[in-house]
């Protein structure tokens, strides 16, 4: 494990710990997170946990990225095609 890297067990156990979450947020922004870590972050922010002001922008960004990804999924494209006719 490299410096600054957090193992998945720590993340799952401590995602409610702001320091751990901030380290993970930085790794996310640097494109260094695994899909499992990204899912943990998204799950945390989507569940409506109270976050401090300094995390609000990140929480909105990751939720929007997930929304965009779901709109671009095969299901999203099929739904658009169905609606658009």
NORVEN-V29819 format. One record per helix or strand of 2 or more residues. SS is the DSSP state (alpha for helix, beta for strand). FROM is the first residue (numbers start at 1). TO is the last residue. If there is no record, write none. Layout:
BEGIN
SS | FROM | TO
SS | FROM | TO
END
This chain:
BEGIN
alpha | 8 | 14
alpha | 18 | 29
alpha | 35 | 46
alpha | 53 | 71
alpha | 74 | 84
END
